[in-house]
Amino acid sequence: MANSKFKPVSEPKSHSRNVLELFAGLNPSIPQLPPIRSLAITTNSDSQTLVFVGTVSGDVISLALSPNSGLSLHLRVNIIGKPVTSIHVITHIRKLIVLSDGFIYLLDLNSLEPIQKLSLLKNVNVVSKRFFSRRNEEIKGKEDGCFFAASVGKKLVLVELVLSGSPVILKEVQGDFADGIMCVSWVDESVIFGTRSAYYLYSYASGQCGMIFSLPDPSVLPRMKLLAKECKVMLMVDNVGVIVDSEGQPVGGSLVFREASETMGEIGAYVVVIRSGKLELYHKKSGNYVQRVQFVGEVGNPCVVADEEDGRGKLVAVAAGSKVMCYRKVPSEEQIKELLRKKNFREAIILVEELQNEGEMTRETLSFVHAQVGFLLLFDLNFEEAVDHFLLSETMDPSEVFPFIMRDPNRWSLLVPRNRYWGLHPPPSLLEKVVDDGLTGIQRAIFLKKAGVVTAVDDEFLQNPPSRADLLESAIKNMTRFLEASRHKDLTPSVREGVDTLLMYLYRALNRVDDMEKLASSENNCIVEELESLLSESGHLRTLAFLYASKGMSSKSLSIWRVLARNYSSSYLNDSHGANHIQDTTKDVSFDQESAVVEASKILEASSDQELVLQHLGWIADINHLIAVQVLVSEKRTDPLPPDEVIAAIDPRKVEILLRYLQWLIEDQNSGDTRFHTTYALLLSKSALDANEKEHTTQNFEGVNQKEINVSDCGNNSIFETHVRERLQIFLQSSDLYDPDEVLDLVEGSELWLEKAILCRKLGQETLVLQILALKLEDCEAAEQYCAEIGRPDAYMQLLEMYLESMNGKEPMFKAAVRLLHIHGEMLDPLQVLERLSQDMPLQLASETILRVLRARHHHHRQGQIVHNLSHALDIDARLARFEERSRHVLINDESVCDSCHARLGTKLFAMYPDDTIVCYKCFRRQGESTSVSGRDFKKDILYKPGWLVTR
């Protein structure tokens, strides 16, 4: 093995706490013992603990440990009067291995007799029994024999002790060990031993031996300690312990002790180091110095320590001179409590985590300690750290902080767990009281400090005492943080209600309005009864409205939104019959009002409560027409509102809302109610008349003469994107369900000529339609299109007469008449046209057109004659072909057969189909007269034969 260099680490940190406590000493009734040279300790299967003592006078003494009487004498034997160097307990064979004066003796564990000397081994310096790791124990099973390693002179001997008690030498390891082997440990297949110059490893499996690392100072004696719990070996170099595994490889960090040790032991996760009457405890993994125990030794006599060698024991025995003391490990819970009392919170958590990793504590215990630390920090006014620990606790129930927020008794008082902790902190109280008591404690600590008394209060608080307001704000903020995180946990319904309700309390205390509204408007478990008066008195009406809405209390929520939108006093909440005056729609609407209307509309859009919707429609319409319409036409509600009641509830002065609602009924809901169609048409007509009048007024005022145009609806807040007249015209043309007479009566005296034309057309008043289109609107194309729809020649003649006549002082429209003759002349009788032509009409305008009309008329007449004669010829041809078919003759001979059944026809009756197939009469009856043998159906698949008109 390669030579390893050892690099010492820095001085260990001190984390002083009591891990060991004195458990028992020698019973005063025991006579004075000779100076002690060796110790061993074991616990029998019947839980009896025995301490074996080896003295300089050769005695092996068995001491029984009792919590009440201490260490009492059990058995005592003397071997040869020589010092007992070491004692090893071999539990599974109930034997003791005792080394004295270079020889090994076997003693019975219980009786210490008989004493059996292993004469085969002489000049033994050191002995170590073989230690099997748990993995190897499972592989090998329980060994019936006993294995140990012994340093005999300058060689290493591996021995097996068989059941008869006779030793069998397994291996002898020779090497350059001139200084002799001074310490040895046998772990699984590796034997690690030390000389004055180096540490070595011998592999029992391979037989190879190599150096682990050399020692820097030959004057320092090598020492080692088997760490049974981890199955590792700690090799000492002066005051540094290098931990290696069973392969000799350093693992983890090294342990640095304050001074070189005389002897070492192990208990749990700690290493026991003894020197100069001091017992010191170090953590094996962190290297931290944990505890020091002072005891009185005897000058000239070394100290000896022994532990339960399985690594899981809870006792350690220490001998100093003729005194023996037993120390036990303080229960982990008591260690944690001690750290918490000293306010060493971080060390307490580290300890619990270590114990959890070692399997001595559960995850639930760690969560419990986090919560306990959190409460201690809370009462120390360290609120942020307290909540950090609360959040790290997986078992802490959020209800445990309820008493800090709401005064007892309350609806959640019975949910709060009682007596869950170790009584290290005061009982829960309101945060205000916690802060006040903490400040009082700080003032008292400042006074005591001046008097020279050390206190447990944080020095930062003593140097810069915080203000009450800052502390209280910090407490509320961090408690809010805890409740916010708790909302995501799996809680019982009652605890969820408490979390959300008290969270609203804390938001309100911090005046976090946005968070209040966000919580109230989202899915929550707040108790409304607990928050109503609080939010109302503090003026957080928006939050209360959101809360009402989230709980389905729509009426109360809408009442608040109405108050907020119209800036009423809070007393209006108690007046359910408040005045509903109409607000001027031209008045500027504030953002808050608009927001209130939007939130109210969200409730109403989903509500099928007719009374509720119509009750609040008015004030919403006063502020925003568009939102009012959206409330009425919403598709979110399950049951639509009755149209009659809605129309009756809409303020007649809010024409745009009524129009939009009727439009929705007709266009989106496909309503066929003639009342709605008529009302819609009348309202559109009135709006168009008003807009037209206003437009003309504006034009007259500005002195501008403009041609008639389609005008948009008045006002900047129109809910229609198209012009009113355009919408009116589209509706009048598309709907057949309104009463045109009523609408015509309304627009009779107006300038809405196109609308009148549409209405007259609906009423079938053709002459009036033509007059409006041709004479009023001078829309020749539209007039001609209308004549085409009528489809009669007299309509065109009537239109021509209108163009040629002079009406109301208006000149005849000769150009329009010429256009009509040019485009639709074939529809007119030339004679009637000539009769109607005015004498005032310039001949040059009409001559060419009239000539074209006459030619066309003559052409159409000739064309008609041709078509008539062709039709007559085709008729004759068809008759001739039919006659020829019926006059055909068929020749039958003796070889002729039926095309269907293939029987000879002979003198039988037969039939012939148009496709020349012949069948007997029997088959003809079966086939029918329309379907031949080939399957052709002559009624569906007609057979065409060319006639004379085609072939000739």
N, C-alpha and C positions, 0 to 999 in steps of 0.2 A: 504493500500500500504506500501511496505517495506521502511524503512528509508534508504536514499541514502547518501553516503559519497561523498563529492565534493573534487576533487583534482585539484588545480589551475595549469594552464599551464604557460610556461615561458613568458617572456616579448615579446610582439608582435614585428615583424620586421617592419621597417619603409620603405615604398615605397611611398614617397611623390609625389603627383601629384594633379592637380586641377580637382576635380570631381564636386565640387559645386562652383558656382560664385554668387555674390550678384546680384539679379535681380531687386529688387525694395525696397524702404523704404517709410516711411510716407510722404505724400505730405506736403510740408511746409505750405500750406494753412490751414491744419487741426490744430485746437487749441490743446494746450497741453492736453494730455490724463492723466487720473489718473493712478497710478501704475497698471500694468496688472498682473492678477492672473491665467488666463486661455486663451487658444487659440484653434481654430478649423479652418480647411481649407477645402474647397470643390470646385469642378468645376461643374457647371450646365450643363444641356444637350445642352445649346446654347454656350458652351465653355466659359462662364463667370466664372471667379474665384473670390470667396468671402472668405474673412478672417474674422472670428468672434472673437471678443475680449471680455473677461470678466474682469472687473476691481474690485478693492477693494471697490469701492463706489457703486457697484451693477449695473453698466451699462453693457448692452450687445450691442456691437457696430459691425455693419456690414461694412467692408471695401472692396471696389471693387478694384481689381488689374488690372492695365493697364501698358503695357510696356513703354508707353510714359510719363504718369503722376504719376506713382508709385501707392501707396495705397491711395485712396481718400475715404472720408466719404460717406457711402451709407445710412445707417440707424443707429438710436441710441435710445435705450429704457433703462429705469431704472426699476428694479424689486422691491426691498424693501429697497434698500440702504445698503444692506449687500454684502460682497465680493462674487463674482461669482467664485465658486471653480472649476467647470469643465463645459465644453460645449461639447455635442456630436451631430453630424449631422446624422439624419435619412433620407437618401436621398429618399428612395422609398415612404415615406409618407410626404415628404417635411416638416419635423419638426426638431426643435432643442430641445434636452433635456438639461436643465440647472439646475445645482445643486448650491443652495445658502442657507446658514444658516440652513442646515439640511433638506430642502425641495426640491422637484423636480418640475420644471416648464416646460410647453410645450410652445414653440413659433413657429410661422410660419416661415418657412425658408426664405421666400422672404420679408415679411412685418414686421416680429418680433412681430406681434400682431395677435390675442389677447393673453394675457398672461394667461395660464391655470395652476393653482396650483393643484398638485396631493395630496390632503389632507390625503389620505389613508396612505401615507408613511411619517413618522416623524423620526427625528434624523438620517437622512441618512448621512453616512460618505463618501461613495464612490459609484460611479455608473459606470457600464460598459455595453455597448450594446452587444447583442449577435452577434458573427461573424460566418458566414457560409463559410466553405471552398467551393471551386468550385464544388467538387464532391457532397457535400450535397445540394448545390444550384440546381444541375441538378436533384437530387432525389426528393427534396421537392418542387421545383418550386419557384416562387416568392411569398414571404410571404406578405399578405396584412397587417398584424398587425406588432407590434414592440415588441421585447423581450429585456429585460435588467435585469441585476443583480444588487442588491443594498445591501450595508452593513447597516443594521438598528440595531444600538446598538451592541449587541454581537451575532447577528444572521445574516444569509445570506438569502435574500429574492429574489426569481425568479419571475419576473412580466411580464405579457403580456399586452400590451397597445392596446386595441381594437380600431376600427375605430372611435368610438364616443369620444375617448380620455380618456375613463375611464380605470383605471388600474385594472387588475385581477391578484391576487396573485396565482401563480402556485405551488410554493413550498416554505417552510420555513425550513431552515437548522439550527438545533440547535447543539451546540457543546461546547467544553471547550475552548471558544475563549475569555478568560477573558481580554486579552489585546486589544480586538477589531480587526476587519478586516480592514486592511489599504490599500489594493490594490486588484483588482479583474479583471479577464478576462474570458469571456464566449466564448468558441470555440466549435462549433457543440454541442455535448452532454456532454461536460466537462466544469465545472466551476473551475478555478484555482484561489486561493486567498491566501493572505499572512498575517500573524500576526507577532508580534515581535519575536516569538519563532520558527515559522516554516512556510513552504508552504504546502498547502493542495489542494486536488483535490476532487471535488464532481461530481459524475456521475448523470446526469439528467435522464438518461434512467433507471439505476438500483436503484438509491436512496442511493448508498453507498458513504461514505466519508472517505478519508484516507490521511495520511501525505505523502508528496513527500520527503522532507528532512527537517531537523531542521536547524536552524540558529546558528552558533557558538557564536555570540556575540549579546545578546539582545539589546544592545545599538544602533546597526545599524538598521535603519529603512528598512523594506522590500520594494522593488520596482520591478515592472515588466513592460515589454513592449511586446505588441502583435506584432509579426512579421507576418503581414498579407500575404505577398507574399508566404511564405513557410507554412503558417497556423501553426506556432509554437509560443511558448511564451518564452521570455528570462527573467529568474529569477535572480535578482541581489543579490550577496553576497559581500558586500563591493564594490571592484572595479572589481569583476569578474561576468560575465554574463553566467549563465548556461542555455542552450537552451534545452527545453523539447517539446515533441510532445503533441498531444491532449490527450494522455493516461498518461501523466506525466513522460514518460521515456526520460532520457537524450539522445540526438542525436548529433552526430558530436562532435567537440571540443568546449571547452568553450572560451569565449572572455575575454581577460584580458585588461582592460583599464588602462591608466596611473594613474588615480585617481578615486575615487568614484564620480559618476555623480549626478547632481541635477535632470536632466530630460533627457529623451531619445526619439529619433524619428527614423523613417525608411524611406529610399528613395532608391528604387531599390535594389541592392545587398549590400547596406551599412547600417550601424547603425550610427545614429547621437547621439553623447554624448556631453552634455553641462555642464560646471562647471566653475565658477570664470571667466566669460567673455570670455571663449574659446569654440569654436565649433570644435569638433574632429570627424573625419570620420574613421570608421573601416569596413573592409570587413567582411561580415557575415560568409563566409565559411573558408577563410584562417586566419581570425583574424588579418590580417596585418593592421597596422596603415597607413592611406592613406593621410589624409590632416588635417590641422589645420587652423581655421579661427578665428582671434582675433577681438572681438568687445567690445565696451565700455558699461559696465553695470552700475547699480546704487547700491550704498551700501545699504544693508538692504532689497533689493527687489530681490526675486529669479528670475532666468531665466525660461522661459517657451518655449517649442517647440511643434509644431504641424505638422502633415504630412497628406497627403491624404490617408485615412485609408484603401483603397483597395490594397495597396502595389504596385501599378503600377504607382503611381504618379511621377511627375518630379519636384515637388515643396516642400519646407519645410519652415515653418514660425517660426521665433524666436522672442521672446519678452524679453526685458531686461528693467525693470523699466517701463517707459512710451513709450519706443521706440519699433517699430515693423519693422522687416526686413524679406524680402522674398529671399530665395536662390533657384536657379534652378540648375538642373543637367546639367553639361556641356555636349554637344553632344559627343557621344562615339568617333566619328571620330576625334574630336578636342582633346580629351584625348590621343588618340593614337598618333596623330601628336606631341603633347607636349612631350610624352615619347621618341619618335624618335628623336626629336630635342635635347633632353638631352642625347641621345645615350643610353637610358635605353631600349635596344632592347628586352631583355628577359622579362621585365615587360610588354612591349607592346604586345608581343606574348601571355603572360599569360592573359592579359586583353581581347584580342580578343577571346581567347579560352573560357574564362568565359562568355563573351557576346554571343558566339555561343551556349554554353550550356544553357544559359538562353533564347535563341530564339531571341535575339536582333540583331544578325549578322549571316550571312550565311557562308557556307563553302567556297564559292567563295571569300568572304571578307578576310577570314583567308589566303587563297592562295595569294591574292593581297598584304596583309601586309607582308607575308613571302618574296615575291619578292622585296617589298620596302625595307625591312631590308637587304636583300641580296645586293642590290645596294649601300645602305649606308655603309655596311661593306666593300664592294669592294673598294669604294673610300677612306675608312679608312685603306686600304692595308691589311685587314684581309680576304685574299682570300679563305682560306679553309672554314671559317665560312660562308662567303658569298655564296659559292656554296652549302653548306649544306642547307641554306635557299632557294636557287633557286630550289633545288631538292624537298623540301617540298611543293613548290608551284605547285598546280595542274593546274593553269591557265596561268602560265608564258610560253610564246612562246620562243622556242630556238632562233628565229631570233632576239630577243632583245639583245643578246650578240654578234651578228655579228659585230656591229660597233667597238667592243673592239678588234677584231681580224684582220679585213680587212678594209683598209681605204676607206671612202666614196669619190666619188660615186662608187658603184659596182653593179653587176647584182642583188643583193638582197637588195639594199637600200630601195626600195619601200615596201618591206615586213615588215620592222621594224615598230612596232606600235609607234605612236607619242603621247606625252602628256598623258600617261596612269597613271602617278603617281602624287604625291602631290607636286612635285617641291622641294623636300628636298635634292636632290643630283644633282650634275652637269650633263650636258648632256653627253652621251656616247662618249668616245674617245679611241684611241688605248691604249692597255695595257702599252706600253712604256711611253706614256704621263701620264697615271694614276699614274704610279710609280714615274715618275719625279715630278709631282705636289705634290704627297703625301710626297716625301722626302723633298721637299721645305717647305711644311707645318710643317714637323717635325723639321726642322732647325729653322723655325720661332718660333715654340712653345718652343724649348729649350731656345731661346733668351728671350722670354717673361717670361718663368719660372724663369730665373735668375733675371729678373726684378721684380719678385713677382706677376706676372699676371697669374691667373689660366686659363688653356686652356682645350679644350675637347679632346686633343690628348691622346692616350693610354699611361699610365705611362711606360709601358714596352718598348715602342718605344723610349720614352724620355731617359730612362736609358741605353738601349742598341740599339742604332740606327742600323737598318739592312742595309746591302749593297744593292746596286741597282741590282746586278746580282742575289742575293738570292731572292729578292722580285719578280723580273721578272720571275725567274724559278718557284717560287711558284704560281704566277699568271697563267702562261701557264699550269702548271700541273693541277691545279684545274679547269681551263676552259676546259681542255681536259676531265677531269672527268665529267663535266657537259654535254659536247657534247656526250660522250660515253653513258651516261644514257639516253640522249634525243633520241638516235637511236631507243630505244625500245618503244617510244611513237607513237601514231597515229598522223602523221603529214601530211601536204599537200606535194605534189611532190616537189614543189619549195623549201620548207623549208628543206625537206630531202636532196635535192641536196646541199644546203648550209651547213647543218650539216656535211655531209661526206666530202665535199671539204675542209671546214675550219678545220675539225679534221685532215685531212692530212697535212694541213699547220702547225698545232700545233705539230704533231708527228715529222715533219721535223725539227721544231725549237728545239725540245728536242733531236733530233737525235735518236729517237726510231725506228730503222730500222725494227726490227721484227714486230712491230705494223703497220708500214707503209705497209710492204709487206702483212701482214695478211689482212688489210683492202682492199688493192688493189686487192688481189687475191680472195676475197670473193665477195658475191653479195653486190654491193654498188651503191650509187647514186652520185658519184664524177663527176664533170664536167671536162672532159679531157683538154679542152682548157685553163682552169684556172690553171692547174697543169703541163702542158707539159714543159714549159720553166723553171719553178721552179725546177722540179725534174731533168731535164737534166743538168742544170747549176750547181746544187749541187752534181751531180754525183750519184744520186740514180736511176741508170738505171734499176736495177732489179725491183724496185717498179713501174717504168714507164712501163716496159714490162708487169708486172702483170696487171696494169691498162688498157693498150691497149687490152690485151687478154680478160679482163672482159667486155669490151665494144664491143667486136667482131672485133676489129682492128688487125686481126691476122698478117697481113703482117708487120706492124710496130713492133709488139711485137717480131716476129721472127727475124727481122733485129737486134733488140737489143740483143736478146739471141745469135745470131751469133757473134756479136761484143764481147760480154762478154766471149763467149766460146773460141774464138781465140785470145783474148787479143789485139784487134785492138784499135786504138785510137778513141776518140769520133767523130772525123771528118768523120769516116767511115759511120756514120749515114746518111750523106748527099750524099754518093756515093753508088747508087743502083747497080752499075756495078763493084763492087770490085772483085779482083782476087780470084779465088777459087782453090788455090793450094792444093795439096794432102799432108796431114800431115802424118808423119811417125807413123804407128800404134803401133810401139814398144816403142814409147816415153811414159813416165809416164804421166798419165792424172790427173790433179789436181782435188780436190773436187769441186772447183768453176766451172771448165769446165764441170765436170760430172753433176753438178746441173743444169747448163744452158742447157745442152743437154736434161736432163729429162724434164725440163719445156717446152722446145720447142717441144718435142715429144708429150706432152699432147695436144698441139694445133693441131699438124699435124695428130695425130691419129683420131681426130674427124672431120678433114677437108676433104671435097670432092673436093676441088679445086686442080685439077691435076697439074696445073702449079706451084702453091704455094708449094705443097708437093715435087715435083721433084726439084724445085729450091733450097730447103734447105736440100735435102737428102744428098748431097755430104759432107757438113761439119759435119753433124751428123755422117755419116759413118766414117769420118776420126777419130772421137773420140771414138765412141762405135758402134761396129758392131751389137750387140744384139738389141740396141735401134733402129738402122736404120731398121732392119728387122721388129721390132714390129710396126714401123710407117707404113711400107708397108702392113703388113698383118692385121692391126687393124680392128676389127669388129664394132668399134664405129661409123664409118662414114656411112652415109646413102647410098651413091653411091660408088661402088668399083672403084678403079683406073684401067684404061685400061692396061692390062698386057703388050702389045707390047711397049707402051710408057715407062712403068716402066723398062722393061728389057733394052730398049735402053738407059735409063738414068743412069743405074747402071754402075759404073766404072768397066771395064773389069778386072782390077787388084783386085777388091774386090770379089773374087770368092765365098767366103763363103756366102756373102749376096745374090748373085745371086742364089747360090744353095738352100739356105733356102727359098727364094722367090718362086723358081720353085717347091720345095718340097711342099710348102703351096698350090700352084695352083693345083698340081696334087693330093695330098693326102687329103687336107682339102676342096678344092673347086671342086674336082672331074673333073678337066679339062680333056677333051678328045682330045685336040689339039696335033697332032703328032709332031709338031715343038717343043713344050715345053718338051714333053717326050724325044725326040731325044737330044735336047740341054742339058737336065738334065743328061741323060745317058753319053753324051760326057764329060760334066764337071766333073761328078763323076769319070769317067775313067781317065781323066787327073790328077785329084787330087790323085787318087790311084796310078797312074804311078809315080807321083812326090814323094809321100810318100814312095813308094817301092824303088825308086832309092836312096832316102835319107837314108833309112834304110840300104840298102846294102852298101852305102858309109860309113856309121858309123861302120858297122860290119867289113868292110875291114880295116878301119883305126885302129880299136881296135884289129884286128887279131883274131876275134872270128867267128867261123863257126857255124851258127845256121840253123836249119831247117826252111823252109819257113813258115812264120807266117802272120797273118793278122796284119797290122800295123795301128796305129791311125793317124789321120790327124796331120800335123805338126802345131806347134804354140800352145801357152798356151791359146789363146783366141778363140779356135775353138767353133763354135756355135752348133756343133753336139755332142751328147753324145755317139753315137756309132761309131765304126771304119768306116773309109771311105770305105774300101773294103767290109766290111760286109753290109753297106748300098747299095753299088753298086750291090753286088750279090743279095740282096733282091729285089732291083728294077728291075734288068734284068730278074729275074724269074717271078715277079708279073705283069709286064706291057707287053702288046702286041702292044703298040702304037708307040714305037720308031722304028727307022730304024736300025736293027741289022748289016746290011752290013757296015754302017758308023762307028758304034762302033767297029766292028771287024777289020776294016781297021786301026783304031787308036791303038788297043792293039795287033795287029798282031805279032809284033816282041818282045813283052814283056813276062814276066814270069807270067802273070795273067792267068794261065791255067784254073782255075775253071770258070773264067769269059768267056774265050774262049769257054769252053764246053757249057755254057748256051747259048751263042750266036749261036754256031753251031747247037744246038738243036732247037733254034728258026728258023734257016734256013733249018732244016730238013737234015742236013749233019750227018747221023747216024754214019757212019764209023769214022769220025773225032771225034765225041763225045766219042765213045767207046775207041778210041786210047788215047784221053786225060785222060779220067777217069781211064782206065786200065793201061796204060803205063806211062803217065806223072805223074799222081797223085797217081797211084797205089791204087786207092780206089775201091777195088773189089765189095764191097757192093753197091756203087753208080752205077758201071757199070752193075751189075746184075739187079738193080732196073730199070735202063734205058731199058734193054732188056725186062723186064716185061711190061714196058709202051709200047714198040713197039708191043709186043704180038705175034711175029712170031718166029718159031723154028730156022729159019736161023740166027736170031740175036744172039741167044745163040751159034750157031755153029761158027759165025764170031768172037765172043768174045773168044771162045775156041782156034780158030786158032791164034788169037793175043797172047794168053798166051803161046802157044806152039812154036811160031816162034821166031827166034832170030833177033831183029831189032836194027840197029845202035850200034852193038857191045854189046847189052844188052842180058844177059842170059835169056833163056826161063823161064817163070813163072809157073813151074810145080805145085807148091803148090796151086797157084790160079786156075790152070786148074783142079786139083783134087777136090778143093772146089766147083767149078762150076759143075763138074760131080756129086758130092755127093748131092748137093742141088737141082740142076735143071736137073738131068740126064734123067728124064722122058720126057723132052722136046727135047731130042736129039735122032737122029737115030743111034743105036749102030753100024750099018755098016759104016756110015759116020764117026763116032767117031774113029772106028778102022783104017779107012783109013787115018784119020788126025793125029793119034798119031805119035809122032816122035820116030824114032829109038833110039834116045838118052835118051828117058824118062825111068827112072828106073822102071822095071816091078813091083817091090814090092809096088811102090806108086800107080800103076794104076790097079793092078790085082783085088783087092777086089772091087774097085769102078766099074770096067768094069763088073765084075760078077754081082754086084747088079743091074747095068743098064740093063744087059741082062735078069735077072730074072724079073725085073720090066716090061720090054718090053713084055716078054712072059705073065706075069700076066695081063697086060693091054689088050693084045690081047684076052686072054681067057675071061676076064671080058666083053670085048666088044661083044664077041659072045653071052654070056649069056644075056646081055641086049637086043641084037637084037632078040633072040629067045623069050624072055619074051614079048617084044613089039608085036611080031607077034602073040603070043598066046592071048594076050589081044584084039587084033584086031578081031581075029576069034571069041572070046567069045562075043564081042559086036555085031557082025553081027548075031550070033546065037540068042542072046536075042532079037534083033530087029525082026528077022524072027518069033520067037515064039509069040511076041506081035501081030504081024500082022496076025498070023494064029489062034488066039483064036476064039472059037465058043461061042455063047450066046443063051440060051434057053429062049423063050418068051412064056407065056401062057396067058389065058384070064384075069388073075388077075394082070398081069404086068402093071404098070403105069409109066408115065414120072416123073422122080425125080424133075422136075422143075415145070410143071403146073399140075401134078398129074392126067392127063387125061389117060384113058385106051389106051394102044398102039394098041391092036387088030392087024390089018393088015397094020398099018401105018409104014412109014419109021422111023427109029430111029438111034441114034448114041451112042457109048460108049466111054467115056474118059479113059485115062490111070489109073485113080483112081477108075475104075469100076462103075462109075455113068452112068445112062442111061437116055437119053432125047429124046423127039420126034423131028422130023426133023424141025418143026417150031421153037421150043426152041433152037435147035442147030444153026439155022440161026441167031437167036437173040443173043445167047451167044457167038458165034464164036468158032473156033476150038481149041484155046489155053487156054480158061478159062472154067472150069467146073462149075457145079451148086454150088459146095461148095465154089466158089470164088477163087480157086487156079489158078494162072497164071503159066502154065507149061513152058513158055519162061523165066520167072524170077525165079520161084521156081521149079527147075528141080526135077523130080521124079527118084530116083535111085532104080534099082532092081538088086540083086546080080546075077552074071553069073555063069557059070560052073566052072570057074577058082577059084571063091571064095567059092562056096558051096561044091565043090568037093575037 
